[in-house]
Amino acid sequence: MRTERLHSTQPDLTTVRNLGILAHVDAGKTTVTERVLYATGTIHRRGEVHQGTTVTDFDPQERDRGITIFAAAVSCAWAGHRINLIDTPGHVDFADEVERSLRVLDGAVAVFDAVAGVEPQSEAVWRQADRHGVPRIAFVNKLDRTGADFDAAVASIRDRLPTVPLAVQLPIGREGGFTGVVDLVRMTALLWADGAEAPVRAEVPAELRAEAALRRRQLEETVTELHPAAFDEYCTAGELAEPTLAAALRDLTREGKAVVVLGGSAYRNRGVEPLLDAVVAYLPSPLDVPPVRGTTGDGDAVRPPDPAAPFAGLVFKVQAAPTGRLSYLRIYSGTLRKGDTVLDTTTGRTERAARILRVRADRHTDLPEAVAGDIVALIGPKAARPGATLAAPAAPLVLEPPRTADPVVSVAVEAKLGADTDRLAAALARLTEEDPSLTVRSDRETGQTVLSGMGELHLEVAVETLRRAHGLEVTAGRPQVAYRETVGRGVTGRVHRHVKQDGGAGQFAQLVLDVEPLPVGDGPGFEFRSTVTGGRVPAEYVRAVEAGCRDALVDGPLGGHPVTGLRVTLTDGATHVKDSSELAFRTAGRNGLREALRACAMVLLEPVAEVTVTVPEEAVGAVIGDLSARRGRVTGSAVRAGTSVVTATVPLVELFGYATRLRSRTQGRGTFTARPDGYAPAPSSV
């Protein structure tokens, strides 16, 4: 049933759900979100992705391209519960938008295509959610499509994801004849008539009663294997009562031991209401997740989701809007009131919350205050960036920010008109402020401005934003990949002396460094340690040497690319009673490591991607040959839903223009996805 939106600004936290919609591109996330907003009475007309009329895909580029590019937050109500929902992108180039969203969510709905099942980006976002410990339920969408198979989709979840799927529904009808589902928890049927606003609950159709009873029994048996209380009742009574089964499903979901699976067709508005019921029943509230942990000047600290506790929140998104600069905030503790002064603990700057907004994509409603567990937008903070912690000035706290991936593709950008150079610099600064996965640098050799991001599409969108949103005429060069350098064979005992005398106090530092490659997959890419004994290099100077070594990693000896995958050991050193300082040892660390790297056998690394190509069976040979010509290494091939799926590892530089090539080889029937898969040694020709 449709419900009216909630008006209370201080909801009972047990009735709040903060969730995201996750999926592979084109699985139907945005359509699901649109139907959720319609079912909850938040909107009164259903928008369509193909018509460019959806609420969450409100950016002109999203509507032109028909994909979600930017995570969009909306708020709605269902069955007395406040639901703060974030529709996330499905394209791998925008994975950082998903990462920042997952950092602030308590639960998620993973959407799967009923024909394709688990797709490559589905696996990627699932791993992201696992890393953040976000409980999920699954929704198998597009059950009305030709080739849709609910059981096959559930089997792909079981086979390809590290979870136990618990199907709580049985579809009624197949493909175009899909009309409803059997609710295996209540053992009733939900039927949707064409054009109906809500489902009708009825008895299970006679022809499905035996199948439904069998599946209910299988569901109970799987649950009892995972849930001790359910096991006890099952052993005693031989079956599970509905309340026991529902409670067990809730516990298993929130503990991450299993995932409840539902089905439907969002486009035809079938299956949305039971999905909302499952969100309320199974996904956690802010009180059901552990209190947020952060750091203070006194060490680690925990803040409970209590409106009376000191205020603390995390900024996960920044967006320029006609109403002003919006900072999207998840409030973890305390209460924030309009006009409050808050402290950005990452910069030490105080900011004012001039306005607090309830968000519905590009529309907003003013709130007098917001409390722990809520997701809102602020107008007022001028310098807060994604990942910043805002806290009460009297109780500062720093929360762990979302991870930001290193960019892998770059383009040179310049203004067509020389008079627009300063405007371009300001626009690029704003872009990188809103999207931390974009970086800007100036090429030392050419003087060009280089914009780097997560892929070709990511950079296309950024350049188009410069043109549309900032009114700039810009040109962009050919995409270039971000190479890295590493140590193939190290050196030991490299002595470096830094001596400088130019009047007044001098500088003196002497170091002995060992450099060696890190084992593959060991550590974050650089490791520094000291084995100096006897106080020959004081501890504060050791820290300065490490800082200098990190300075030297910015540009390597092969081509000025960043250096990674090495361990540096300070084995000895010497100081001067008057001329030694932290500055001298930092300079010695930087220059000493640069000299050592020139003496090492260095290896150039290039980014590689895991590519999944879906093509007709007759085109497999041509596709594999083309991948091999692109220096790709085929890792697998399988047949799914009547098409062939080829997986391969391919250098990212070889994928530029691959979409056009694939379409021409398969008469437009082939598709592919690619996700970053680290770095590999580049051939000498590169």
N, C-alpha and C positions, 0 to 999 in steps of 0.2 A: 504493500500500500504506500502511496505517496504521503510524505509528511511535510509539515511546514518547518522552516528553518528555526533553529534555536536562537533566542535573543540574549540569554544570560552571558555576561562577560566573565563570570567566575563559575565555570561548570564543575560539577563533581568529577574529579580526575578519573574515577572508575568508568565514566561515560565518554572519555576522550579516546580517539584512535588516531594516531599519526602514522599514515601508511603511504607507500609509494606504489606506482604501477610500473612493473619491470617486464621487459620482453625484448626479443629480437625485432629488428625493424620490420614493419608491415604485419606484425602479429595481431594488431588491433588494439593497442594500448589506448590510443586517443579516443577511439570509438567507445571502448569500455568506459573511459572517464566521462565522456559525453552522456552516455546512457545512465551512469551513476548520478550525474547532476540532474538529469531529467527525472529519474525515479524519485529523487529526494526533494523535488519541487524547487531546486535552486534555479533552474531555467525552465522555461515553459515552451520551448521549441527545440527539437533535436537538431543539432548541427551535424554536418557530414564532412569528413576529411576531403573527399573528392570535390566538394563544392566550395571548400575554403571557408566554412561557416562554423567551425568548432570554437569552443570557448578557450581551451588551453593552447591551441595552435593559433595564437593571435598575431604573431609576428608576420609581416608580409612575406618574408622568405620562406617561412614554414608553410604558408598557404600556397605559395607558388610551387614549392618543391613537393608538397604533400607528405612531409615527414616532420617529426618533432625534432627540433634543434636545441631548444632551451627548456630546462625543467620549469614547469609552471605549477604554482601552488593554488589550490582551491579549497574552500571550506564549505561543508554542507552538513545536513543532519539526517539521521535515520533512526527510527525507533527510540527516540530520546537520547541519542548519542551524538556528540560532535565528532565529525570526521574531517580531519585535515589531510588532504590528499595531494600528492605531488606526482604529476605525469612526467615521466623521465624519457629522455631520448633513447632510441633503440640502436642508432648507428654507432659503430665502434669509435668513430672520430670524436664523438661527444661523450665518451665514457667518463670523463672527469666530471661532467654534470651529474651523472649517476652517482659517482663516488661522493660528491659533496652532499647530495640528497640523502644517500644511505647513512651518512654520518649522523643525521639528526632524526632518523625515522625509528619507530618502535616496531613496525611490521610492514609487510609488503604483499601485494598480489602479483604473482608471476603469471603472465599471459602466454599461452602457447597456441600455435596454429594447429587446428585439428587435422590438417593434411600433412604438414611438415613435421609436427612433433617438436622435439627439442632441437633447436638450431644453434649455430656456433655462438652468436651473441647471447642466446639464452644461457649457455654454459658460462660465458664470461660474467654476466650480471649475477648469476647464481653464486659464483665464486666471490664476487664482491660482497654480496649479502652475507655469505658465510663468514667472511673476514670481519664483518661488523657485528656478527651475531644477531642478525635481523630475522625473526620468525616469519614464515611465509605460508600462504595458501596458494593453490594453483587453480587457474581458470583456463580450461581448454575451449578456445574460441573458434568461431566459424564452423560449427557443427552442421550448418546448412550447406556447406560447399560440396561440390562434387569431389569424391575421394576422401571426405572426412571420415576419420575412424577414431572414436573416443578411446577404445581399448588400446589401439596402437600408440596413441599419444601418451597414455598412462604408462605403457610398457617402455617407451623411450625415456620417460622421466626416471623409471626404475633402473634402466640400463645405463643411462648417460649422466645421471646426476647422483651425488652422494647423499641420497635420502630414501625414505620409504614412502611411496605414494599410497594414500588411503582414499580411494574413490568412494565418495558418499552419495553419488548419484548414478543412475542408469538412464541413458538417453532413450526417449520415446520417438521412434522413427529415425530414418537415416537420410543424410544429405538434404535434398529439397523437401523431404517429408518429415524433417525434424520439427516436432510440435511441442515437446515438453520433456520433463525428466521425472524419474521416480526418486523421491527422497528416501534413501536407504536408512536414515536415522529415524524418521517418523513413520516410514513405510506407507507413504501416501504419494500421490502423483500431483505434479504441478503442470498445468496445461496452459499454453498461450494461444489464443485465437488471433487471427490476422487483424491488426489494428487495435487490439485490446490494450488498455492502459496497464493492466495488472494480470497476473496469472490466476487461474481458478484451481483450488485444491480439491482433488477428487480421489476416489479409490484407484488403486493400481489396476491398470487394464488387465483383464483376465488372461490374455495371451502372454503377459509379462510376469505374472505372479510367481511362477516357479523359478524363473531366472532371477527375479528380485530377491526371493527368499534365499537362493543360493549365494548371491552376492552379499547379502546381509550377513550370512553365516561366515563367508570368507573375510568380510570386514571385521567381524567380531574376533575371529581367530587371529588375525594380524595384530589387532589392538591388544589382545590379551598377552601376546608375546612380548610386547613393549611396555605394558602398564601393569604394575603389581596389583593395584586395587581391582582393576578390571579382571585380572587373572583369577583372583580369589572368588569374585562373584561368578565368573564363568564356570569355575570348577564346582561351585556349590549348586548353582541353579541351572547350569547347562546352557545359559544364554545371558545376554546383557540387556538390562532394562534401558529404556531410552535415556533417562537422566545419567546413568552410569556411562553409557557410550559417549554421550555429548561431553561429559566432564573429562573423560579420558582423551577424547580428540582435542579438547582445549589444552590439556596438560602436555600432550605430545607435541602439539604445534608450538606452544610457547617455550618448551624446552629444546626445540629444534631436532627432535628425534624422528619426526615424520612430517609429511605435508598433506593436508586435506585437499582433495582434487574435486572440482566441480566443472560443469560444462554448460555451454550455451552458444548463442549467436548474438553478439552485441549489436550487430548491424540490424538484425530483425527484432531487437529488443526482447530477446528470450534468454532468461537465465540471470538477469541482473539483480532482481530482488533477492533470490536465495544467496547470491554472492554477497550482497550487503548484509544479509542475516549472518552469513559465515564470518564476515569481518568483525561484526559485533560479538559473535559468540566465541570465536577462537583466537583472534589476534589480541595482543596484550594492550593494556592501557599504560599510561606513564607510571602508574603505581606497580605494575607487574614486571617492570624491567629494573635491573640494578641501578642504584643511585649513581649519578655521573661522578667521575673521578677527575680531579685536576691537581694542579700544583699551586702552592703559595710560597711565600718567603720562608715558611717554616717546614716545607716538605709537602708530601702528598695530602690531599684533602678530599672529602666526599661531601657532596651536597644532595640532600634528599629532595624529591619533587614536592616540596611543601611551600604553599603560598606565603607562609610566615617566615621562611628561611631567608637569608641574604640573597639578593638577586644575582643570577648568573645566567648568561645565554650565549649561544654560539651563532655568529653570522655565517651562513652557508651560501649566500648568493647576494650579489649587488647588481642593481639594474638601474639604468637611467630611464626615467619616465617623465611624462609631461607635468606631473604633479611634483616632481623633485626626485632626488636620488633616493632609491629604495634600498634598504638593507633588510634582507629576509633573515629572521631570527628565530631560532628554537630556544624557548625559555626552559631551562632545566630546574631552576629553583627560584623562589621568591615571587614578588609582584612588581611589575613595571607600570608606572602611572604616567599619563601624559604630562610632559614638562619635566620629568625627572632628569637629573644629571647622572650619567653613567661613566665608568672608566673603561677605556679600551686598554686592557692589560697587556696586549701585545706591543703597543706603542707607548703606553703611559699617558695617552692623551685623553682628556675628558670631553665627552660629547653630550648633547642634549637630545632627548627623545621628544621632538616637537610634536609629532603626531604618531599614533599607533593605529595600524590599519588591519582590519580583517580582509584577507586577500581572496579574490576570485579571478585569477588570471590577471587581466588588464583592468579589472574593476575593483574598487576598494570601498570599505565602509569604516568610518572612524570609530575607534573604541576609546573609552576613558582610561582603561587599564587592561593589562593582560597578565596571566598568572602562569605558574609552573605547569609544564606539559603542553603549552600552546605554541603554535607556529603563527607568527604575525610578520608584518613589514613595518619598518620604522622610517620616518622622514625626520631628518635632523643630523644624524651622524655624517660627517663630511669626509672622514678619512678611513673609516672602517672598511677592511677588505675581507673577502671570503676567507674564513678560518680564524677571524678575530674573535676574541672573547670580550663580551661586555659584562661588567660586573658592578656591584655596588661599590662606590669609592672607599667605603669604610671596611669592606670585606673583599679585597681583590682575589681573583682566582684566574688561573690560566688553564683552559681546556685544550685537549689535544686537537689540532686542526686536521681537516681531511688531507689525505695524501694527494700530491700533485705529480702526475707522470711527467717525465722528461719529453719535450717535443722531439719529433723524428723527421719532420719535413719543414723546409724553409722556402720562402720566396723573397726576392728583393722587391720592395715597393717604393715608389716615388711619386710625388705630385707632378701632374702635367704642367702646372703653372708654378714658376718659381715663387710667386707671391704666396702660394698655399703651403709652403714647406713648414712653417711654424704651426699652421692649422693641422697639418698631417701629424706632426709630432704630438700635439695635444690629443688628437683623436686616437692615435695608437696608445697613448698612455691610458686613456679611458677604456679602450678595449681590453688591455691587459689587466686593468683594475677589476673589470667585471668578470673576466675569464682568466684565471691564473695559469691555465694550461697554454695560453699564448705568451710568447716572449718576444721582445724586441731588442735588437742590438745593432751596433754600427760596425760594418766590416772594416777592419783596420787597413786592408790593402786597397779596396775600391772606394771606401767612403759611403757605400750604399747602406740604406736602412733595410735590415733583414728581419722579416716577420716569420716566426717559427710556431708550428702547431702540431696537432696529432694526426694529420692526414690531408690529402688533397681537398676533400670536401670541407674540412674544418677551415682551411685557409681561404677557399672560395667564399665561404660564408662571411669570414672576417673582412675580406676585401670588398665584398658587396655591401657589407654594413658601412664601411668607410664611404662608399658612394651614396648609399641611400640615406642613412641616418645622419651623416655628417656633411653631405652635400659636396664631397670632394671628387675631383677628377683625378684618378690615380691609375698608374700602370703597374702591373705585376709581372715579374720575370718567370722563367720556367722553374717549376718546383725542384728543389735540391734536398737530398736526404741529409740527416745529421750524423756524420761519422764520429767515431770515437777512436782513441788510440789506447793500446795496452802494452804491457811488458811481456815479450816472449821469452827473453832470457835476461836475468838481472845481473847486477854487479855487487861486489862487496868491498868494504873498506875504502869507499870514496871519501877523500879528505877535502874539505873546503874551508878556506880561511877568508874571512871578511875583515879587512882592515881599511879604515878611512881616517885620514888626518887632514883637515883643512882649516886649522885654527880652532881654538877652543877645545871643548871636549871631543875626543875621537870616538870611533866605533871599532870594537873588536869582538869577533866571535869565531870559534873554530869548531867544526863538526866532523864527525866520521859517520857516514851513512851506508847502510845496506839496502838495496832495492831488489825485490823479488816479486814474481807474479802471484796473485791470490789464486787458490784453487777455484775452479769454476763453481759458481753458486755460493761461494763462501763470503759472507759479509756484504756490506752495502756498496762495495766498489773501491774503497780506500780504507786502509788500516794503518795506524801509526802506533808505534810502541817504542819504549826506551829501555835499554839494558845498561845504561850508565850507572856506575856504582861510585861510592866514595864522595859523592857531592861534587864531582868534576863539572857537572852542568846543573845548576839549581833548578828546582821544580818549575819556577815561573819562566825560566828560559826554555825549558823543555816544551811548555805550552806554546811559547812564541815560535819555536822551531816547527811544531805541528801546524800552527797557523800559516807560517811561511810555505810549508810544503803544500798545503791546500791551495795557496795562491798560485803555486807553480802548476797545478793540475788544470788550470783554465785553458792553456794552450800547449799542446805537445810538440815534439820536434819533427814529426813527419809532415804535418800540414796545418799546424795550429789548431787541431781539434782537441776537445776535452779529453783528459787522460783518466782511465778507470782501471779497476782490476789489479791493483798493486798493493804491496805491503812495504812500508818504509820503517826501518829500524835505526834509531839513533844509538850507536854503540859506544861512542866516546866523544870527547870535546874538551875545550879549554876556554878559560875566561881571563879577563884582565881586571885587575882590582879597581881601575878607574873607568876604563873605556867600554866595558861590557854593559849591555842594556837589553831590554826586551826587543827594542827596535832593531838593534844589531843582530840579534839571533833570529828574528823573523826574516830579515833581509838575507841572512846566511842560509836559512832553511829554504827560501824561495830559489835563490841562485844555485845553492848546492844541489837541490833536487833536479833543477833544469840541466845542470852539467851531468849529473848521474844518468838522467834519461837519455841524453845524447850518446852516452857510452853503452846503453842497453840495446839489445835487439828488440826493436819496437814492431808492433803488429797493428795494422789498420783494421778497425772493426766497422762493419756496415749493419744497419738495422735490417732485420728480417721479419717477415710476417707469416702467420699461419693462415693459409688461404683455403677456403672451402668453395668449390665450384659445383654447381648443380646444373646438369645438362641432360638432354635426351641421350639415350643409350648409344645411338648411332654416332654421336659426336665425341664420345669418350676418347678415342684414339687421337683425334686432332687436338683435343684439349690437352691431353697428357704430353703430346709432342711439343705443343706451344709452351707449356710450363717448363719442360726440359730446356727448350731454347732460351728461356728466361733465367737460366741457372737455378731452376726450381728442383726440389727433391720431393718426389711424390711419396707420401707416407701412408696412404690408404685409399681404398675405393669400395663403395658399397652401393647397393640398389635400394632406394626407398621410394615408396609411393609411385612406382613406375618410372622413376628417373634415376640417373646415376649421380652419385655424390663423390667427388674426388677431393682429397685433402692433400696439401703440399706445403712445404716451407720454401718461400721465395724471397730473394732480396727485395726490399721495399722499392729500391730505385727501378727495378724491372717491372713494377706494377703500374707505373705512370702510363695512362692511356690504355690499360688492359681492358677496361669495361667496353670500350668501342671495339677492340679486337675480338673480344669474346662474343659480342653480339653479331659481328660479321661472320664468325665461324659457325654460329649455331642458329642463323636466321632469326636472331632476336629472342631465342628461347632460353639462352643460358644466363645464369645469374651467378654472382660470386660475392663472398664476404671475406674480409681480411682483418685480422687483429694483430697488433704488435706482439712479437715473440722473442724479444731480446736482440742480441747482437751476435754476429758470427764473423770470423776472419774474412776479409775481402781478398779477392785474387790480386796478383801483382799488377794486372792490367789496370785495375781501379786505382 
